[in-house]
Amino acid sequence: MICLLISIFFGLTPEYKLKSQQAIVDIAYFGGGGFDYETVYRMPIRNRNFVLNRIILLKEKENEAIKNPRSQSTNKAKPSEIPFAKKKLPKPF
């Protein structure tokens, strides 16, 4: 008998495996220390996707806030206006 099930076997595609591993590493790295690799690996896929999408949203907001600061104070002194900034520090021994 020839086994025909070898070519029909269901398995995860290499693309899915790569995407899954990238999501696990991203959550562990960008999770702010709240997740380790094992915890994220055992996390249900629905929860993992939620956490990853939330991290992406927060990072986008953070980048937008860095690019477009809302409150820029015009009263801040420039380094050239600070009296001690013009002085040269003595060389160390």
C-alpha positions in Angstrom: 0.0 0.0 0.0 1.2 3.5 -0.8 0.5 6.1 1.8 -1.2 9.1 0.0 -1.6 11.1 3.2 1.9 12.5 3.1 1.1 15.2 0.6 -2.3 16.0 2.1 -1.0 16.6 5.7 -2.1 19.9 7.2 0.7 22.0 8.5 1.6 25.5 9.2 3.1 27.4 6.3 6.6 28.9 6.7 5.1 32.4 6.2 2.7 31.8 9.1 5.4 30.4 11.3 7.7 33.4 10.6 4.8 35.9 11.3 3.9 34.1 14.5 7.5 34.1 15.8 7.9 37.8 14.9 4.8 38.7 16.8 6.0 36.7 19.8 9.4 38.5 19.8 7.9 41.9 19.2 5.5 41.5 22.2 8.3 40.3 24.4 10.6 43.1 23.3 8.1 46.1 23.2 5.9 44.9 26.0 7.7 47.0 28.5 9.0 44.1 30.5 5.6 42.8 31.2 5.9 39.7 29.0 8.5 37.1 28.5 8.9 34.8 25.5 7.3 31.7 27.2 4.3 33.7 28.4 3.6 35.1 24.9 4.2 31.8 23.2 1.6 30.1 25.4 -0.9 33.0 25.1 -4.0 32.4 23.0 -3.7 33.7 19.5 -6.6 36.1 19.9 -5.0 37.7 23.0 -1.6 37.8 21.3 -3.0 39.6 18.3 -4.9 42.1 20.6 -1.7 42.8 22.6 0.4 43.2 19.4 -2.2 45.6 17.8 -2.3 47.6 21.1 1.4 47.9 21.2 1.5 49.1 17.6 -1.2 51.7 18.3 0.6 53.0 21.3 4.0 53.2 19.5 2.3 55.1 16.6 0.8 57.6 19.0 4.2 57.9 20.8 6.0 58.6 17.5 3.3 61.1 16.5 3.7 62.9 19.8 7.5 63.1 19.3 7.1 64.5 15.8 4.4 67.0 16.6 4.9 68.3 20.2 1.8 70.2 21.2 3.2 72.5 23.8 6.5 74.1 22.9 7.5 76.8 25.3 9.0 79.9 23.7 10.5 81.0 27.0 13.1 78.2 27.0 16.7 79.5 27.1 19.0 78.5 24.3 22.3 77.0 25.3 24.1 80.1 24.1 22.0 82.2 26.4 22.9 80.2 29.5 25.8 82.0 31.3 27.8 78.9 32.3 27.5 77.3 28.9 30.0 79.7 27.4 32.7 78.9 30.0 35.2 76.2 29.2 35.5 73.5 31.8 39.0 72.9 33.1 40.8 69.8 31.7 40.9 66.8 34.0 44.2 65.8 35.6 
